[in-house]
Amino acid sequence: MSDDTPTILIVDDEPSVRGVAAMHLQRRGYTILEATGGEDALKVLEGRSDVVLAIVDCNMPGMSGSELDKIILKRWPYIKIIAMSGRPPAHDLPDKVEFIHKPFRGADLVAKIESTLKL
């Protein structure tokens, strides 16, 4: 893995959502990690310093996306976050969290990632 290849963590309990997003992003040269939920995401992030962005589903069983967002922002403040959901967020997102509405096209996800990483 090269230092200029951004590593992105995709967190969603739906394998199809993770798979489609990962496929689009890998084609664009991103290194992709996947997690099935909040606890799994924390295990994936532990001991890593290469993840620059997490794409987190807002509505997952167990730990919610907003709970995970808060933990990531506290423990790994350099990681940017894009929340995703099929409906508008039920609460205000923290300042450092962007949002994308599901379903999304691969090109829309890539554009959101590129704009988020520039912030």
N, C-alpha and C positions, 0 to 999 in steps of 0.2 A: 504494500500500500504506500503510495507516495504522499508526502506531506501536503501537497496541494489538492488532494482528493478529499473533499469534505465527507465526514462520516455523519450519517443521519440515522436516528432511532425512530422507528415507526411503532407506535403502541396502539393496538386495536384488538379487541376480542374476536373480531371476524377475520378468519384466515383469508377470505377472498379480498377483503379491503387491503390487508397488509400485502398480499401477493401482487395485486394489480399496481399498487403504489410503488412497491419495491421494483417491479419490472420496469415501470416508466423511469424511475430514478436511476437504476443501474444502467439503463441505456444512455443516460446523460452523463455517466461517469462518476456518480456518487457511490460511496461505499455505504451499504445498508445493513443495519442491525434491526432485528424484529423482536417485539415483546408482546405477549398475549394479554397483559394487564398491568396494573400499577406495581404490584409486588415484583412481577417478573422484570419490569423495566428497571426498578431499583437494583435488582441483582445484575442486570446487564451493564448498568452504568458504574457499578462499584468497581473501583480500581482502573477505570478507563479515563483518559484525558483527551481522547481524539474526537469525541462526539461534540459537534458544534450546533446541532439542531435536533429537537425532538418534535415529532408530529404525533399529537395525542388525541385520541377519541374522547369526547366529553362524557359519553354515556357508556360506561363499562360496569360489569358486575364487580362487587368488591370495592376496591378503591376507585373513586370517581376520577375523571380526568382533571377536574379542578383541584382535587387534593394532591394528585401527582404533580401538577404544575407548580403548586406552592412548594412542595418538597424539592423539586428540581431547581427552582429559582433560589432556594435557600442554600442547598448543598453544592450546586454547580451553577453559580450565577453567570458563567460565561456561555452556558447553553441557551440558545434561543428556542422559543416554543411556538408552534402553530397548533392551535386547537381545531378539531374538526368535528362536525356534527351534521346530522340530517335536518336539524331544526336550529333556530337561532339560540344563542347561549341563554340559559335561564338566569344568568347573573352577569354582572360586569366582569370582564376579563381584566386581569392585572395589566398594567401599562406595557409590560414586556412580552405579552402574549398576543400573537396575531390569530386570525380566524379564517377558516375556509369552510364553505358549505358543501356537504356531501349530497348527492354524488358530484364529483368534479371530473373534468377531463384531465388527462395527463399533462397537457400543455398549461392548463390553469394551475395545477399543483407546482409545476416547475417554475412558473412565473412568480407564484407566491413565495416559494423557497428563495429564489434569487433576490426578490425585494426584501425579504426578511433578513437574509444574511448580510445585506448591505446596510441595514439599520445600525 
